[in-house]
Amino acid sequence: MPVTKNGNCPIHYEVTIDNAGPTLVLIAGLGEQIGSVEYPIEQCQLFGKAGFRVVRLDNRETGLSGPDADGEATPFTLFDMADDVAAVINDLGGSPAHVLGASLGGFIARWLAIRHPHLIHTLTLVMTGCGASPDEDGPQIESAVREKNSQVLAALPKAEAVDNLVDYWRWLWGTAYPFPEDFVRESMSKSYDRAYRPEGIARQLQAAISTPGLFAAQTQIQVPTLVLHGGEDPYFSLAHGETIAQRIAGAKFWADPRMGHIMHQEQWEELARRVKALAGI
């Protein structure tokens, strides 16, 4: 697996589908790593079939990425995490990429587009928050989220941790699309064995809290943008997606009333088709 660095922090990534087409970088959400529930290989293959060279990465403090090379867990923000993705794109050759960010990855993707606009062709934002602080006139995070997030922060033995994470994903899934418990359980088991790092998840949450809000800043984004959001999302209400689409000039909005806080398998083909159309390939 290739490794690049942002400063002293190693970032692991992989070219999952090595097509000759344009690069699509997939940025995962809180605590997610390569091979977990978000962006499984079957979904990546559909992006590859749509013509993309598909790249996945471990965000800082998850999977095999970070902390700093000397082992120090230094404080960081979403600015740093956006710069991590920029380092990956530069390591791939520096050509502008198409970028898809989910949940926390959607925050990272927007800061990437703001801080490194020359590295972005298009932006797809999935189930992510509008970035409004409590004193701004925008939708806020759902009240149950802080309590539910505590489930993923405790260091637990494998069997208990996997049960806990399956329950967490069941909550995120919503009720309209079937919950694939066997797939989620297998993914959580493999992720635990690869890199179980609840302390890194806590530092990612702190990074999000420590970073200025995106509510105003995202109006600077000028690349073609697609926003996908669900009506059953227990983390960020549908109003978050609507608000993002309103604040990024020319953004296309795709609302799925059945969608929870996950890209459901039932959506994968349509999502690949829409990202391909956005990219103009």
Secondary structure, DSSP 4 states (H G I P E B T S, - for coil): --EEEETTEEEEEEEEE--SS-EEEEE--TT--TTSSSS-HHHHHHHHHTT-EEEEEPPTTSTT--S-TTS------HHHHHHHHHHHHHHTTS--EEEEEETHHHHHHHHHHHH-GGGEEEEEEES------TTSSS----TTHHHHHGGGTS---HHHHHHHHHHHHHHHH-SSSPP-HHHHHHHHHHHHHHH--HHHHHHHHHHHHHSPPSTTGGGG--S-EEEEEETT-SSS-HHHHHHHHHHSTT-EEEEETT--SS--GGGHHHHHHHHHHHHT-
